[in-house]
Structure formats: C-alpha cells, structure tokens
Amino acid sequence: MQGWRKRMEDSHISDLNISKNSHVFGVFDGHGGKEVAQFVRKHFTDELKKNKNYANGVYKKALIETFLRMDELCLEPSGQIELKEENRLSKEDDEKQEKNNPNRQNDIYSQLITRINNDDNIAMFTGCTATVCLIQENKMYFANAGDSRIVLSKKGIAYPMTIDHKPDLDSEKNRIYKAEGWVAEGRVKGNLNLSRSFGDMEYKQNKKLKPEEQMITAYPDLVEENLTDDCDFIILGCDGIWDCKTNQEAVDFVADRLKKDSNAKLSSIIESLLDQIVAPDIYTGNF
C-alpha cells in the first residue's frame, strides 16, 4: 500500500476562514503526472483571495476567474519554472519507486514522466481536474471542471452538486468538435477521458477561441445552494471513488458511521471508505 500511496497524482485544499465566514475546499485529480495538481494546490486559494470579484462578494464570477487563472499561471515564466521543479521532484520519487519495485521499469507512467521532462512546458502534457466548494456564511458555491464530483447529503439523501464532464456528453462533444477535435471510445482525440481540466495545454491551442470554447477547457460549471439545517455533510472526491460507489452509497457509508459515533473523525471514516475500494496490488488489479 505504501508504494501505491506515493504514486497518487491527486492533491486537495481545506482552507478555513480565508476571509470572514469563508471556507474553501477542493480536490484536484492529476493525470499524466502530479505536477499540475500540486501547482494548483499551492496557488488556488491565494488567487481566489486576490480576485476582485471575491472581495466584492461576487463569488460565482470569482470562482470562474480563479479556475481560468490557474491555466494562465501555468503559462507564465514563473509558473513554468515551478512546474519543472515539481516534475524534477516527481521524477526523483518515480526513480525511487522503480528501485523498490522492478515491475515499474516498464510502467507507462514512468515513460510519460521521461517524455514530459524533456518538454519546455510541463503543463502541455499534464493536467488535473478540479472540484471546489466555497462556503460563505449561509451559501455554498460548487465549481467543477472535469470528472471529479461533489455530493451533498441533505437529511440522508445524496444530491449531486456537479456533473461529470465526459467527452461523450452532448454539450461537451459539441464544444470539442467545434474546436476541431474529435472523440473516440469516450476519449478526446483518443487520449483524454475527460473534457475539462487545468493544464493539458496541448488541447487549448486554438487562438481563435476563448478559453471556455477550447477542446479541453478549465471553465467550470457553477451551482449555488443554501446552507441550511437540512445539510448533513459534503463529499468531494475523484472519479475513482465514484467508479466504485454510487452517490447514495457514499453518503450512506459516512452517515452510518456518524450515526454510530457522532464524534468520529471524518478522516478515519474516509480512510475506511477508501480501504473498501482500493486495489492493494496496482499491477494486477487484484483486490
């Protein structure tokens, strides 16, 4: 399990009181490497706080602009330097894993790390999805780009606050084709099995199109919800969780354990949930 944990390409934020009665939570699911996911983890909250619309209480627009800002940062000289450093650290970690497990010698992931290491812009071939919840007093704002998901439990009932952005969705497919892309077997250009993300700049090169019109876009969907006494908890998770659990199954899992022990640590509950769905052997897929 320890080796598996080190290969995780995800990151998250859980930042309380970023301003008065304002809290932000997010999950960033990396693909092609963890560089962009780690980069976004470091910068998202700070960029949100800097945003003028956030300061003026226009939270939906602030979230949209902060999502798009992540791509802008990836392309700035300082961002590219930082991403290269993340790539260097990732490659060092990958080499350690290869020494500890010879099976990784032929791992596709290792080959990809080598490929992007020689590229001028790490964000061209790596990326991450993003699902973010901003809680501001009695309001909740949910922003999503990609196939991670947020589920809200209200009186024990699971309510999805996001839509998985998959290339086969009509709305996503239409944008992809308008941007001169195509979808094969549920993947953009036969490669990415999601249609919105940070990074992945190789799919965002059409200079005639706005950021939200690109083949792959960081532009998020936004949902606003009142925070009431009916709200039990919120689950933010990467697609791997939802591949194994339905929305209601995940809510029931958490609710049952909170019912048994109202003081139970949420981190322990989530660890138990992940223990149920993780494959202990990543090379054979055996559970």
N, C-alpha and C positions, 0 to 999 in steps of 0.2 A: 504493500500500500504506500509506503513512503516514497518509492520511486515514482509511483503514479501521481502522487500529490505534487511533486516537484515539476511535473510536466504540464500542470494546469496552465492554461493560457488566459484565465479569467482574472478580473480584478473587481473591486467594489468600493463604494464610499458609503459612509454612515456618519454624516456630519450634523451634529446637533447645534442649534442656536447660532446659525451662521449670521443671523440678524435677529431682531426681536421676534420671538414666537415663530421662527422659521427654521425648518429642518429639511435636509436633502439626503436621499438615499438612492443608490444606483448600482446596477450590475452591468459590467462590460465584458462581453464574451469574445475573446480573441480568436482569430483564425489565421493560419499561416505563420503564427508566432504570437508572442505575448507583448511585443513592443508597443503597439498602439494602445492596447488595453491598459498597460502600465502608465503610458504617457497621459491618457485621458484621466486616469485615477488621480494623477498629480495635479491636473490643471482644471478639471471641470468646475469644482466648487468656487475656486478663486475667480474664474472667468464669469461665472454666474453672478457673484457678488459685485464684480466690476461693472456689470451690464446696467446701462442707464434705465432700461425698462424695468429691471428688477428693483432698482432704487425707487422708481415711481409707482411700484405696485402693479405693473402690467406683466403679470407673471407668465402668462402663456407665451407672449411675444419674447420675453426674456429667455425662456427655455428654448424656443425655436432658434433664436440668435446664438445662444450658447452652444447648441448642437452644431450649428453650421460653423461656429468659431473653432471648434476642435479640428476640422479639416484645414482651416486657414492656418492654425498654429503648426500643424504637421508640415506645411509647406514653407513656413518661414525658416530662414537660415538657422536660428537658434533651435527651432523645433527639429530640424533635420539632424543637427548635431546631437541633440538629446536622444533622438530615436536611434542614431547609430551607436550611442553608448548603451542604450537598452539592448540593442542587437548584440553588442560585444558581450555583455553580461549574460544574455540568453545563450549565446554560443558556448561560453565557458561552462555554463550549467549543463548544456547539452552534452558537451565532451565528457564531463564528469559522469553523466548518466551512461554514456557509451562504455566507459571504462568499467562501470559497475555492472553493466548488463550487455554482453556481446550481441544479444538479439537486436540491439538498437543500431548496429553497424549498417543495416540495410533499411533503416526506418525512413519512410518518405519525409517525415518531419525533419530529420537531420539533413536530408538532401535539400529541402527548401531553405533551411537556415543558411546553408552554404550559398545557395543561389542569391538570396536577398542580401547577403553580406557584401557581395560584390557590386551591388547596385547603389547609385548615388542617392536614391530616395527610398528609405525603408518603407515608407507608407504607400509606395506604389503597389507592393505585393502583399502587404499585411493589413489587417483591419480588425475591427471589433464591432459587435452590435452594442446597443445601449438602451437600457430601460431605466427610467428615473422617476422617482416620486418626490415632489416638493410639497411639504406640508406647511401651510401658512395660516396660523390661527385655526379657524374652523373650515378651511378649504384644503382640498387635496388636488394637486395637479399631476397628471400622469403623462409622461412623454416617452415615446418609444420609436426606435429606428432599428429594425431587424427582427429576429425571431426569438429573442428572449421575451419574458412575459411577466406581467403584474396581475395578481389576483387579489381581490378584496373580499374578505369574509364579513358578511352582514347577517347577524342572527344565525350564523352557522351555514349560510348559503354562499356558494362561491360565485363571484361576479368578475368576469374578465374585464380588466381596465385597458387592455391593449389588444391589438390584432397582430398575429404573426405575419411579418412581411416576407412572404414566399413568392418566388418568381412566377408561380402558376396562378396566383390571384389575378383576376382580370385587370384590376386597377394598376397593379404592378407590371404586368405583362405589357399593357398598353404603353406605359411610360418607357419600358425597356426597348420596345420595338421603335417607338418614335425617336429614341436616342440612337437608332441604328444598331441596336443589339439584338440578340435572339435568345430563346430559351429552349434547351434540350434536356429531357429527362429531369425536369424540375430545377435546372441549374442555368444561371446566366452564362451564355457562351459555353455551356457545357462544363462550367467550373464552379462558380459560387452558388450554393443552395439557399441563398438569402438575397434580398433585393434592396436592403437599406443598411448602411453601416458607416462608421467613421473609417478613415483611411481608404484602402482599396482604390487608390487614386488612378490606377490604370483604367478604371471604368468611368472616370469623371473628366475625360479629356476633351469633350466636345465644347469648344469655345463659343459656339452659337447658342448654347443652352444655359439656363440658370441652374444653380445648384440643385434645386428641387426637381429639375427636369432631367437630370443626368441618369444614365443607365442604372448606376447604383447611387443612391443619394443618402445624405446624412439628415435630410429633412424629417422631423418626427411627426407622428400623429399625436394629438393632444386631447386629453379627456379631463374635465373638471368635475369634481364630486364634493358634496358637502361632508364634512366630518361630524358625524352625529353619534349619539349613544348606541345606535344600532351597529356601528362599525366595531368589529372584534379585533382584526389584525389584517396586515397586508403581507403577501408573499411576493418577493421579487426573485426570479430565477431564470437561469439559462435554459436553452431549448432541451438540453439533456434531461432535465427534471421532468419536463412536460412530455417527453417521449415515453416516459415510464409511468407517470401519474397523470390522471385527469385533474382538472381544476378542483373538482369536488373531493377527490381522493386526497389531494394535498391539504386542503382545508380541514378535512375530517381528521387527518393524521395529527395536525397541530392542535386542533380543538380538543380531541380526545385526551391528549397529554396535558393540556392546560386544565381540563376539567378534573383530571386526577390529581393534579398538583398545580394550583394557581401561581405558586412561587417558582415553578420550574424555569430553569434558564432556557431562553429561546435558542441560544447557541447549541445547547445539548439536544434540544428537540430537532433542530435542523441536522445535526450530526447523525442522529438516529434515522432521520428521513433519508439522508444520502447513503447511509450504510445499507439501506434496503435496496437501493437501485444501482449502486456502483458495481462495476465488474472488477474483482480483485486481480484478475490477470488480463492486462490490456493487450497482450499479444495473441491470446487465443479467444478472448471474449467470454471465457467461462466465468460464471457467477459462483 
